[in-house]
Each structure stands twice: as structure tokens, then as C-alpha cells.
Amino acid sequence: MIKIIDQMRELVDPALANGCPCILATVSADGEPDIGYKGSMMVFDDESLAYWERTKRQHLKNVTENPKVIVLFRDAKTKVAWRFHGKATLHESGPVWEQVMARTVPAELEKDPEHKGAAVVIKLDKITNMGGQVLQSR
């Protein structure tokens, strides 16, 4: 069972402001990996993360072709780190899109002033620590 704990919410949601934005790893349909920072990463609900995809480049292409992703969170100050493994779902309009946009940190949303971005929700299958130990799984 996946149930994101309070400590994860308290650290992931303000990660950008705290200088430790989450890192998203994706893979294209033909196996080409991509990795990058997602400053808008947030805990969406008890079993999902979400982010605002404003660039609509390689990560968007990859999650459309292959929804399996990993989100890495590491805070050097607290020495806390997790890997969130899950499947991404794209929302380009509708209530989920609106919810994610409304909760996106201003620093990221300001880079998309016309709100042409997409909401990506990652339903988690597993949470591991940096040593690979499974902390939670579906």
C-alpha cells in the first residue's frame, strides 16, 4: 500500500524553495533516457506526485510514450532522500489540470504566463530509499 507520509509532504512540496528540486527520470519508447529537474513537483494526494510540465519537450514526449518514471528527492541539509517509482498520466485540461496548476509554485508558473503547460500526475507503485530498500509498495 502506498501512503505518502507527512515528512514527504513537508519536504517535497517546498523542495524548490529549499534549494533541492526533485529530479525526474524518464525513458522514451526506444529506450533513450532523460533526466531533469522539476521545480514544480508536489505531493498531489496520498499515493501520487504531480508536476507542471511547462516546457513540453523531451519529458513530455517520454511520459506519453512510456509512462514509467522515477522521481528522486534528496535534501542535503536533512540528509533525507527517496526515490518515487510510478506511472505518469498527462492532463492537458479539466479538473486535475486545474488542481495541479493552482498548486504549482509561483516561481514555476511565472515561466508559463499563458498557462499552456500540462499537468502530469504520477501514481506511485513503490517508494525506495537511496540504498534501494523498498519503503512502500502497491
N, C-alpha and C positions, 0 to 999 in steps of 0.2 A: 504494500500500500504506500502511496506517495502522499505525504502531508508536509508541505513546506513549513519549517519551524520559524518561530518568531525571530531568532537570531539571523536567519537567512533574509527575512524581510527587512530587518533593521540594517543589514549590511549591503544587500544588493540594490535596494531602491535608491539610496543616496551614493552609490558607488562612484559615479562621475564626479560629483561634488567633492568626494573624499579622495580623489586622485587615483582611483583604482577601477576604471571602467571594465565591464565584462568583455570577454573575448569570445567571438562566435566562430566556430569551425564548421564548414560545410563542404560537401563534395558534389561535383557535377555528375550527371548521368554517366559520363565516360570515365569517371574516377579522378578527375582533376580537383585537388583540394584547394580550399581558400580559407583564409583566416583573417579576422579583423576586429577592431574594437566596435562595440555597440554601446554608446554612451546613454542610450535611452532604455537599456534593459531594466525590467521591473518584474516584481512578483505580481502576476496577474490574478491568480487565485490559489487555492490550497495545493494544486497539482500542476500549475502552469507558470511559465515565464512568458513575457511578451516584450517586443521592442517595436519602435517606429522605424520602418525601412524607408529612409528619405532619399538615398542615393539611387535606388532601383538599378543597381549594377549586378556584379557577379554573385553576391549573396542571394539576391532575389531570384536570379536565374537558377542558382543551385537548389534553393529550397523548393522551387517549383518542380524541378526535375527529380530531386531526391530529398525528401523531407527529413531525413535523419540528420540531426545536428548535435553538437556538444557546445555548451556554454561553460567557459572557465571563469570562475571568480577567485581572485586572490587579493587579500588585503595585507600588505607587508607590515603595517603597523600592528594589527591584531594577530597576525600570523594565522589567519583563518583562510582556508581555501576549499573550494568544492568544484566538482565537475557535474554539470546537469546534462544528462543524456535524454533526448526526446525526439518527437516528430513535430515539425513545423507546419502550421496551416496559415495560409495567406488570406487576409481580409482587405479588400480594396474599397469597401463601402459597407454601410449597415451599422448595427448597434455595437458589434465588437470593435470595428474600426473606430467608431466614435469614442468608445470607452478607453481604448489604448491611446488615441490622440489626446484625450482630455487628461490623461495621467502622465503623458510624456514630459520629461523635464524641459523647462523653458529653453535651456541652452541648446538642446537638440531641435526643438520645434521651431525656434527662430531661424534655423538654417533651412527651413521648409515653409516660408511665409505664406505660400498659396495652398498649403496642406494637400499636396499632391502625393504624399507618401502613402505607404501601405502599412497596415498593422500585421505583425507576424506573432502568432501565439504558438508557444512550444509546450505541448503536453508532455510531461516528463514520464519516462519509463524507468529511470534509475538516477540516483544521486550517489556519487562516489567521492572519496577524499583523494588527495593527491597521490597516495600510495596505491590507489585502485580498489581499496576496500569499499564494498557496497554498504552504504549507509541506509538507503531506502530503495525499494524496487516495487514495480507494479506486479 
